[in-house]
Amino acid sequence: MAKRPGVLWAAALAVLLLLAAACTAAAAVTISWKQHHRGGASASSAARSCDPFAAAGAWVVDESYPLYDSARCPFIRDEFACARFGRPDTMYLKYRWQLDPPCAQPRFDGAALLRMWGGKTVMFVGDSLALNQYESLLCMLHAAAPGALTTLSPASGKIGPSSTVRFEDYNVTVVYYLTHYLVDLVTEASGGRVLKLDTIDQARDWLAADVLVFDSWHWWPRTGPTQPWDYIQVGNTVVKDMDRTQAFTKALHTWARWIDANLVHTDTKVFFQGISPSHYRGQDWGASPKKTCMGETRPLNGTGPYPGGPIQQQAILRGVLAGMAKPVYLLDFTYLSQLRKDAHPTKYDGGIFGGDCTHWCVTGLPDTWNVLFYAALTGQD
C-alpha cells in the first residue's frame, strides 16, 4: 500500500528533529569536555555538578580505609612514611572524600588501571608534591597486583633526576621526573646558577610519555640558602630577582607553549596538579597564628570557603590552561587538601624535615588525589 504524502512529510520531519537533537547534544558534550579539561571557570553548573573536582563534598570517616597497608608498600620514602616512624594516631587514615548527592562516589580499580595502561609510560613531572602523588599511586597499583614483578631504576630505589618503576607483567612504566620549576635551571661556566624562564630544553625527556602529570609552585617562593638559583633570565635580560608570582606565570606560559607546540596533535594525555597547600599558619583555619599542623589529628569541618582563602597562584594556573590549544586536565584538589591540616608528616618523617606541614603521609591524602585522578582518566563524572 502506498503511504500518503502527509505521513511521509511527518516521518521526514521527525528524522530531521532527531538529527538536530543529536548534533546539539554532541556539541554540548564537546563544549563541556573542553571547558572541564582546560580548567576553565565558565562551564555551566549543570555540566560541572558531578565533576569530582568541582562538586561539593566533605571528609567522612570510612572504616574500610586506608586503601592499602603502607607497611607492605616498598616504594615509600622516609619523609612520607609516617607510620614507619611512629605516628601514634590513625584517624587521619580513615577519611574518604564524600561527594554530595546525587554525585556517584569515584572508585579506584588498580588492576583495571594497569590493564588500561598496558604498553604505556606514565610520567609525573615536578617537585616533591608530584613525588608524593607518584609514590601513593605506586602503592595503590602494588596493592592491586601484589604479586606482579616490578623493576626499579635506579635499582636502589633512590630518587634521582629520573626514577622509574616498571610493572613487568603489565608492561606499564611509571616515571618520576624531578624538576622544581619546569623551565630550565642551568649552571653557567662562571659557576652562576641561572633560572631561565623562557627555555625548556629538558622537556625533550617528556616526549616518550603517554600520560603526563605536572606540578609546580612549591619552590618558587624560596629564598636564602634553599633557593637553588642565583639569577633569573628572560631573553637577554638577567636580573638578581623578581616578583615570584610573575616569574611563575612566565614559566607557566613557556611550559604551555611547549605543550601546544609538541603535543597538540598527539594522543598524550596531560594533567596538572592543583597547587598543594601547606599548614604553617593557624589563622588559615581559624586557629592561633602560632599554630601549625603539629598535633593536628582531624580535618577541618565545614562546607564553606576555606578561612585562609584560595591560593592566588591557582587562578593563574587556571588562566594559563584555559588559553591552551592542547586540552590539559586540572586535578583541582586544592580545596579538599586545605581541609586536611591533620594529614602531614609533621615530625614523623625520619628526621628529614622535623616539622613538615607541606608534604603528606603515604598512605594518606595523596591516595584521594589518585582516586580522583583515576576518575578523571576513566570519565567517572
C-alpha positions in Angstrom: 0.0 0.0 0.0 1.3 3.5 -0.9 1.9 5.9 2.0 0.1 9.2 1.9 2.3 12.3 1.3 1.4 13.8 4.7 2.7 10.7 6.5 6.0 10.8 4.6 6.5 14.5 5.4 5.8 13.8 9.1 8.3 10.9 9.1 11.0 13.1 7.4 10.4 15.9 9.8 10.8 13.6 12.8 14.1 12.2 11.5 15.4 15.8 11.0 14.4 16.8 14.5 16.2 13.7 15.9 19.4 14.5 14.0 19.3 18.1 15.2 18.9 17.0 18.8 21.8 14.6 18.4 24.0 17.3 17.0 23.1 19.7 19.8 23.9 17.0 22.4 27.2 16.2 20.8 28.1 19.9 20.7 27.2 20.3 24.4 29.4 17.3 25.3 32.3 18.8 23.3 32.0 22.2 25.0 31.8 20.6 28.4 34.8 18.4 27.8 37.0 21.4 26.6 36.0 23.6 29.5 36.5 20.9 32.0 39.8 19.7 30.8 41.3 23.2 30.3 40.4 24.2 33.9 38.1 26.9 32.6 35.7 28.6 35.1 32.9 29.2 32.6 31.4 25.7 32.4 27.7 25.6 33.4 26.7 24.4 36.8 24.8 21.5 35.3 27.9 20.3 33.4 30.1 20.7 36.4 27.7 19.4 39.0 29.3 15.9 39.3 32.8 16.7 38.2 34.7 15.1 41.1 36.9 18.3 41.4 34.0 20.8 41.2 31.2 19.0 43.1 30.7 19.9 46.8 31.9 17.3 49.3 33.2 16.6 52.8 35.6 14.4 54.6 33.8 11.5 56.2 35.0 8.5 58.3 35.1 5.3 56.3 36.1 2.2 58.3 37.2 0.4 55.1 40.1 2.9 54.8 43.0 3.0 54.3 43.1 1.6 50.8 46.3 -0.3 51.5 48.8 -1.1 54.2 51.7 1.2 54.0 54.0 -1.4 55.7 53.5 -3.6 52.6 54.4 -1.0 50.0 58.1 -1.0 49.1 58.1 2.4 47.4 57.6 5.0 50.2 60.4 7.4 51.0 61.2 8.1 54.7 59.8 11.6 54.6 56.3 10.3 53.7 56.4 7.2 55.8 54.5 8.5 58.9 53.5 5.1 60.3 57.0 3.7 59.9 58.4 6.5 62.1 55.8 6.1 64.8 52.9 8.4 64.2 50.6 7.2 67.0 47.2 8.3 65.8 45.4 6.6 62.9 42.2 8.5 62.3 43.9 10.5 59.5 43.9 7.3 57.6 40.2 6.8 57.8 38.8 9.8 55.9 37.3 9.5 52.5 36.2 12.5 50.3 32.4 12.1 50.0 30.8 14.0 47.1 27.4 15.4 47.8 24.3 13.7 46.3 23.4 13.0 43.6 27.1 12.5 42.6 28.4 8.9 42.5 31.5 8.3 44.6 34.6 7.7 42.5 36.1 4.3 42.9 39.7 3.2 42.3 40.4 -0.1 40.4 44.2 -0.6 40.3 44.0 -3.8 38.3 41.9 -2.1 35.7 44.2 0.8 35.5 47.2 -1.4 35.0 45.4 -3.1 32.1 44.4 0.2 30.7 48.0 1.4 30.8 49.4 -1.7 29.2 52.4 -0.8 27.0 52.3 2.8 28.2 54.6 5.2 30.1 53.1 7.4 32.8 55.3 10.3 34.0 55.0 12.6 37.0 57.0 15.8 36.3 57.7 18.3 39.1 58.8 18.7 42.7 58.3 16.6 45.8 54.5 17.1 45.7 54.5 15.3 42.4 56.6 12.7 44.1 54.0 12.5 46.9 51.3 11.5 44.4 53.7 9.3 42.4 54.6 7.1 45.4 51.0 6.9 46.5 50.0 5.7 43.1 52.8 3.1 43.1 51.5 1.8 46.4 47.9 1.6 45.1 48.9 -0.3 42.0 51.1 -2.6 44.0 48.2 -3.3 46.4 46.1 -4.2 43.4 48.7 -6.6 42.0 50.9 -7.6 44.9 52.5 -10.5 43.1 53.4 -8.5 40.0 57.1 -8.4 39.1 58.4 -4.8 39.4 61.8 -3.4 38.2 63.2 -0.2 39.7 65.6 2.2 38.1 67.9 3.0 39.7 67.9 -0.4 41.3 68.5 1.1 44.8 65.1 2.8 44.5 66.6 6.1 45.5 65.0 9.2 43.9 67.3 10.8 41.3 66.7 13.2 38.4 64.6 10.5 36.9 63.2 7.4 38.7 61.3 4.5 37.2 59.1 1.6 38.4 58.1 -0.8 35.8 55.2 -3.3 36.3 56.7 -6.1 34.1 53.6 -8.3 34.0 51.5 -5.4 32.6 54.2 -3.7 30.5 53.5 -0.4 32.4 56.2 2.1 33.2 55.7 4.8 35.9 58.3 7.6 36.0 59.1 10.4 38.3 61.0 13.3 36.7 62.4 15.8 39.1 62.2 19.5 38.1 61.4 22.2 40.6 60.4 24.9 38.1 59.5 23.1 34.8 61.7 25.6 32.9 65.5 25.2 32.7 67.9 25.8 35.6 71.5 25.8 34.3 74.9 26.4 35.8 77.0 28.7 33.6 80.7 28.4 33.0 81.2 31.2 35.6 79.5 29.0 38.2 76.4 31.1 38.4 73.1 29.2 38.6 70.5 30.8 36.2 66.8 30.1 36.2 65.8 30.6 32.5 62.1 31.5 32.4 61.8 31.2 28.6 63.7 28.0 27.9 62.6 24.4 28.5 65.2 22.2 26.8 64.7 19.5 29.5 61.2 18.9 28.1 62.5 16.6 25.3 62.8 14.0 28.1 59.0 14.1 28.4 58.1 13.2 24.8 58.1 9.5 25.3 55.3 9.6 27.9 51.7 8.6 27.1 50.3 10.3 30.2 52.0 13.4 31.8 51.1 14.8 35.3 52.8 18.1 36.1 53.1 20.3 39.2 54.9 23.5 40.2 54.8 26.4 42.6 56.2 24.9 45.9 59.8 26.0 45.2 59.0 29.4 43.6 58.8 31.4 46.9 62.1 30.1 48.3 64.8 32.5 49.3 68.1 32.3 51.1 70.2 29.0 51.4 67.4 26.8 50.0 67.0 28.9 46.8 68.8 26.9 44.1 69.5 29.7 41.7 71.5 33.0 41.7 69.9 34.8 38.8 66.7 34.9 36.7 66.9 35.3 32.9 64.2 36.2 30.4 65.6 36.6 26.8 68.8 38.6 27.1 67.8 40.2 30.4 69.4 38.8 33.5 68.2 40.0 37.0 69.1 39.2 40.5 65.4 38.6 41.5 61.8 39.4 40.5 58.3 39.0 41.9 58.0 35.2 42.3 54.4 35.0 41.1 55.3 37.0 38.0 58.2 34.6 37.4 56.0 31.6 38.0 53.5 33.0 35.4 56.2 33.5 32.8 57.4 29.9 33.3 53.9 28.5 33.0 53.5 30.3 29.7 56.8 28.8 28.5 55.6 25.4 29.5 52.2 25.9 27.8 53.8 27.0 24.6 56.0 23.8 24.6 53.0 21.6 25.2 51.0 23.2 22.4 53.9 23.0 20.0 54.8 19.4 20.7 51.7 17.6 22.0 48.6 19.2 20.5 48.5 16.6 17.7 49.3 13.6 19.8 47.2 11.2 21.9 49.3 12.1 25.0 47.0 12.9 28.0 48.2 15.9 30.0 47.2 16.7 33.6 48.3 19.4 36.0 48.1 19.1 39.8 46.2 21.7 41.6 48.5 23.6 44.0 49.0 21.7 47.2 48.5 23.8 50.3 50.7 23.9 53.4 49.6 24.4 57.0 52.1 26.5 58.9 49.7 29.4 59.8 46.9 28.5 62.2 44.9 31.6 61.2 44.3 30.0 57.8 41.9 27.5 59.5 40.7 29.7 62.3 43.3 28.8 65.0 46.0 30.8 66.7 48.6 32.4 64.3 51.3 30.4 66.1 49.6 27.1 65.5 50.9 24.8 62.8 49.9 21.3 61.7 51.8 19.8 64.6 49.5 17.7 66.7 46.5 18.1 64.4 44.5 14.8 64.2 41.2 15.8 62.5 40.3 17.6 59.2 38.7 21.0 59.2 34.9 20.6 59.2 32.7 22.8 57.1 31.4 23.2 53.6 32.0 26.9 53.1 35.1 28.6 51.8 38.4 27.8 53.4 39.1 30.5 56.0 42.5 31.2 54.6 41.0 31.8 51.2 42.1 30.4 47.8 45.7 30.1 46.7 46.3 33.1 44.4 48.5 31.1 42.0 45.8 28.6 41.4 43.8 31.2 39.5 46.9 32.0 37.4 47.3 28.3 36.6 43.6 28.1 35.6 44.0 31.0 33.3 47.1 29.6 31.5 45.4 26.2 31.0 42.3 27.8 29.6 44.3 29.5 26.9 46.0 26.4 25.6 45.3 24.5 22.4 46.1 21.2 23.9 43.4 20.1 26.5 45.0 19.9 29.9 43.0 18.4 32.8 43.4 20.4 36.1 43.5 17.9 39.0 42.0 20.6 41.3 42.3 19.0 44.7 43.5 22.2 46.4 40.3 22.9 48.4 39.8 19.4 49.7 43.5 19.4 50.7 43.3 22.7 52.5 40.9 21.0 54.9 43.4 18.3 55.8 45.6 20.0 58.3 45.9 16.6 60.0 47.4 14.7 57.1 51.1 16.0 57.1 54.1 14.0 58.3 55.0 16.7 61.0 57.8 15.1 63.0 57.2 11.5 61.7 59.4 11.8 58.7 62.6 10.1 59.6 64.1 13.3 60.9 64.4 14.8 57.4 62.4 18.0 58.0 61.3 17.7 61.6 58.1 19.7 61.4 56.8 19.1 57.9 53.4 20.7 57.2 54.0 20.8 53.4 54.1 17.1 52.3 51.6 14.4 53.1 51.7 11.0 54.7 51.6 7.9 52.5 49.2 6.2 52.9 47.0 9.2 53.4 45.7 12.2 51.5 47.5 11.6 48.1 45.5 8.4 47.8 42.4 10.5 47.5 44.2 12.6 44.8 44.8 9.3 42.9 41.2 8.1 43.3 40.1 11.4 41.7 42.9 11.1 39.1 41.5 7.6 38.2 38.0 9.1 37.9 39.4 11.8 35.5 41.2 9.1 33.4 38.1 6.9 33.2 35.4 9.6 32.9 33.7 9.0 36.2 31.7 12.2 36.2 
